């Protein structure tokens, strides 16, 4: 990451989170923001702990994990708040409030939230693809982005419910029931709602990163025959290992030297013996699969096509 990006990213995230809290405070007041942040922190910590437990086999860089959480809590939440406000006003003005009551929760809210949360993963796929080593890594990062978004969102819901319950009359049980139902839903039933939704994007990004890594694997001669002499079957023709000649590396799978790549042909691989006797340099096709038949073609002569 460039030095300029390192300096801009924390500042931009902090400003976005402050902007989100200002909007939340305008809805429920300063006291509601404080209560909502406390309750939201209590709910979010177990979610983050579960996601880190999933990543226990191969720990990602702490800065990357923190960036995923911060993206959901700051940039994604801020852009979601203001984009939804603008789109809600646009729908009400063009289609009417009755139509807007259905369009807002069914179309505008899910689309804007999931797209904004998934942008972090798409950025990693384009600019930091090496950070995503598999589907599990992408799911963990996606879950942290969803947990951060849920942290900011719950501060609004919890704060509003608590302030309504505190300001309600003693004989009014509606606010207390609403608070109880909200706690049951947000804490007991769907605490992983946002992480699971954005995890679907993470699965796709993880598969895409793995596919691009396999397709872009280099094809070239092994730099050392000694490094390639481990006892495993040849992934080209299926014969046993021979540690006498360098091999060609094709794809991310391990390829061991075999008799078809040695300088002296072996009787177990007749299809490769012709190229070995003629002294030609065999070329392995990049898309050769495990135990596929050997396919060799001569190197073109110097000066020819």
C-alpha positions in Angstrom: 0.0 0.0 0.0 1.4 3.4 -0.9 2.3 5.9 1.7 -0.4 8.3 0.5 -3.1 5.7 0.7 -1.9 4.8 4.2 -2.3 8.4 5.3 -5.6 9.0 3.6 -7.4 5.8 4.5 -7.5 6.2 8.3 -8.4 9.9 8.1 -11.2 9.2 5.6 -12.5 6.3 7.6 -12.6 8.4 10.8 -14.4 11.3 9.1 -16.9 8.9 7.6 -17.7 7.3 11.0 -18.0 10.7 12.6 -20.4 11.7 9.8 -22.5 8.6 10.5 -22.6 9.2 14.2 -23.7 12.8 13.6 -26.6 11.5 11.6 -27.5 8.9 14.2 -27.3 11.6 16.9 -29.7 13.7 15.0 -32.2 10.8 15.1 -31.9 9.6 18.7 -29.8 12.2 20.5 -26.4 12.1 22.1 -27.5 9.9 25.0 -29.0 7.4 22.6 -25.8 7.3 20.6 -23.8 6.5 23.8 -26.2 3.7 24.9 -26.4 2.3 21.4 -22.7 2.1 20.9 -22.3 0.3 24.2 -24.9 -2.3 23.4 -23.7 -2.6 19.8 -20.1 -3.3 21.1 -21.4 -6.1 23.3 -23.2 -7.7 20.4 -20.4 -7.3 17.9 -17.5 -8.7 19.9 -18.7 -12.3 19.8 -19.3 -12.1 16.1 -15.7 -10.9 15.5 -14.4 -13.6 17.8 -16.1 -16.3 15.7 -14.8 -14.9 12.5 -11.2 -14.8 13.9 -11.7 -18.4 15.1 -12.5 -19.4 11.5 -9.2 -17.8 10.4 -7.1 -19.5 13.1 -5.3 -21.8 10.7 -3.8 -19.0 8.6 -3.9 -15.7 10.3 -4.3 -12.7 8.1 -2.4 -9.6 8.7 -4.0 -7.7 11.6 -4.0 -4.5 9.5 -6.0 -6.2 6.8 -8.5 -7.6 9.3 -8.9 -4.2 10.9 -9.3 -2.6 7.5 -12.2 -4.9 6.6 -14.0 -4.2 9.8 -13.3 -0.4 9.5 -14.6 -0.4 5.9 -18.0 -1.8 7.0 -18.3 0.5 10.0 -17.2 3.7 8.4 -17.2 4.0 4.6 -19.9 1.5 3.8 -22.2 2.7 6.6 -21.7 6.4 5.7 -22.4 5.9 2.0 -25.3 3.7 2.8 -27.0 6.2 5.0 -26.8 9.1 2.6 -27.4 7.1 -0.6 -30.5 5.6 0.9 -31.7 9.0 2.0 -31.3 10.4 -1.5 -32.9 7.3 -3.2 -35.8 7.3 -0.7 -36.6 10.9 -1.5 -36.3 10.2 -5.2 -38.7 7.3 -5.1 -41.2 9.2 -3.0 -41.1 12.1 -5.4 -41.4 10.0 -8.6 -43.6 7.0 -7.5 -45.4 8.2 -4.4 -45.0 7.4 -0.8 -47.1 4.2 -1.0 -44.8 2.7 -3.6 -41.8 4.0 -1.7 -42.9 2.0 1.4 -42.3 -1.2 -0.5 -39.4 -0.1 -2.7 -37.3 1.2 0.2 -37.0 -2.1 2.3 -37.1 -4.5 -0.6 -34.9 -2.8 -3.3 -33.0 0.2 -2.1 -31.8 -0.9 1.3 -30.5 -4.4 0.4 -28.9 -3.4 -2.9 -27.0 -0.3 -1.5 -25.8 -2.1 1.6 -24.6 -5.3 -0.1 -22.9 -3.4 -2.9 -21.1 -1.0 -0.6 -20.0 -3.7 1.8 -18.7 -5.9 -1.1 -16.6 -3.1 -2.7 -13.8 -3.8 -0.2 -13.5 -7.3 -1.4 -13.6 -6.2 -5.0 -10.8 -3.8 -4.3 -8.8 -6.5 -2.8 -9.4 -8.8 -5.8 -8.2 -6.1 -8.2 -5.3 -4.5 -6.3 -4.4 -7.0 -3.5 -5.3 -10.3 -5.0 -2.4 -12.0 -3.2 -4.0 -11.3 0.1 -6.9 -13.6 -0.8 -5.4 -17.2 -0.7 -8.8 -19.0 -0.8 -12.5 -18.9 -0.2 -12.1 -19.0 3.6 -9.9 -15.9 3.6 -12.5 -14.0 1.5 -15.4 -15.2 3.7 -13.6 -14.0 6.9 -12.8 -10.6 5.4 -16.4 -10.3 4.1 -17.7 -11.3 7.5 -15.6 -8.6 9.3 -16.9 -6.0 6.8 -20.5 -7.1 7.6 -19.8 -7.1 11.3 -18.5 -3.5 11.1 -21.5 -2.4 9.2 -23.7 -4.1 11.8 -21.9 -2.3 14.6 -22.8 1.1 13.2 -26.3 0.1 12.3 -27.1 -1.5 15.7 -26.0 1.7 17.5 -29.0 3.4 15.8 -31.5 0.7 16.5 -30.4 -0.1 20.1 -30.2 3.6 21.0 -33.6 4.4 19.6 -35.3 1.5 21.4 -33.6 2.2 24.7 -34.5 5.9 24.6 -38.1 5.2 23.6 -38.4 2.7 26.5 -36.8 5.2 28.9 -39.1 8.0 27.9 -42.3 6.0 27.8 -44.8 6.2 30.6 -44.9 3.5 33.3 -48.2 2.2 32.0 -47.1 2.1 28.4 -45.7 -1.4 27.7 -45.3 -0.9 23.9 -41.9 0.6 24.1 -40.6 -2.1 26.5 -42.0 -4.8 24.3 -40.4 -3.2 21.2 -37.0 -3.2 23.0 -37.4 -6.8 24.0 -38.3 -7.9 20.5 -35.4 -5.9 19.1 -32.9 -7.5 21.5 -34.3 -10.9 20.7 -33.9 -10.4 17.0 -30.6 -8.6 16.9 -28.9 -10.6 19.7 -30.5 -14.0 19.7 -31.8 -14.7 16.2 -29.9 -12.8 13.5 -26.6 -11.5 15.0 -24.8 -12.8 11.9 -27.2 -11.4 9.4 -24.9 -8.8 7.8 -21.8 -11.0 7.9 -23.6 -13.9 6.2 -25.1 -11.7 3.5 -21.7 -10.2 2.5 -20.1 -13.6 2.9 -21.9 -14.7 -0.3 -19.9 -12.0 -2.1 -16.8 -13.3 -0.3 -17.4 -16.8 -1.7 -17.5 -15.4 -5.2 -14.4 -13.3 -4.7 -12.5 -16.2 -3.2 -13.3 -18.5 -6.1 -12.4 -15.7 -8.6 -9.0 -15.1 -6.9 -8.2 -18.8 -6.9 -9.2 -19.3 -10.5 -7.1 -16.3 -11.6 -4.1 -17.6 -9.6 -4.3 -21.0 -11.3 -4.7 -19.5 -14.8 -1.8 -17.1 -14.3 0.7 -19.7 -13.1 4.1 -19.4 -14.8 5.3 -22.0 -17.2 9.1 -22.4 -17.4 12.0 -24.7 -16.7 12.6 -25.8 -13.1 15.7 -23.9 -11.9 17.2 -26.9 -10.2 16.7 -30.6 -10.8 17.7 -31.2 -7.2 14.7 -29.1 -6.0 12.4 -31.2 -8.1 13.5 -34.7 -7.1 10.9 -35.6 -4.5 9.3 -39.1 -4.6 5.8 -38.5 -6.0 4.1 -39.7 -9.2 4.5 -37.6 -12.3 1.5 -35.4 -12.9 2.0 -35.7 -16.6 2.2 -39.4 -17.5 1.7 -41.0 -14.1 5.1 -42.8 -14.0 7.4 -43.0 -11.0 9.9 -40.4 -9.9 13.3 -40.0 -11.5 15.6 -37.3 -10.1 18.0 -36.9 -13.1 16.7 -34.0 -15.1 15.0 -30.6 -14.6 11.3 -30.5 -15.3 8.8 -27.9 -16.4 6.6 -26.2 -14.0 3.0 -25.9 -15.2 0.2 -24.7 -12.9 0.2 -24.5 -9.1 0.2 -28.3 -8.6 3.4 -30.0 -7.6 5.1 -31.7 -10.6 7.8 -34.3 -9.9 10.4 -35.4 -12.4 9.7 -38.7 -14.1 11.2 -40.9 -16.8 9.5 -39.0 -19.5 11.6 -35.9 -18.6 14.9 -37.6 -18.2 17.6 -37.5 -20.7 17.5 -41.3 -21.1 14.1 -42.6 -22.2 12.2 -45.1 -20.1 10.3 -48.0 -21.3 7.3 -47.1 -19.1 6.7 -44.0 -21.2 7.0 -44.9 -24.9 5.2 -41.8 -26.1 7.9 -39.6 -24.6 10.9 -41.6 -25.7 11.0 -40.1 -29.2 11.5 -36.6 -27.9 14.1 -37.7 -25.4 16.2 -39.7 -28.1 16.1 -36.8 -30.5 17.4 -34.4 -27.8 14.6 -32.0 -28.3 13.4 -29.8 -25.5 9.9 -30.8 -24.6 7.3 -28.2 -23.8 4.4 -28.9 -21.5 1.1 -27.4 -22.2 -0.1 -25.0 -19.5 -3.5 -26.7 -19.2 -2.2 -30.2 -18.8 -4.1 -32.1 -16.2 -3.0 -34.8 -13.7 -2.1 -38.1 -15.4 -2.9 -36.8 -18.9 -0.9 -38.4 -21.7 2.4 -36.8 -22.6 2.3 -34.4 -25.5 5.5 -33.0 -26.8 6.3 -31.0 -29.9 9.8 -29.9 -31.1 11.1 -26.4 -30.6 11.0 -24.4 -33.9 14.3 -24.0 -35.6 16.3 -20.7 -35.2 15.1 -18.1 -37.7 11.9 -20.0 -38.5 8.4 -19.5 -37.5 
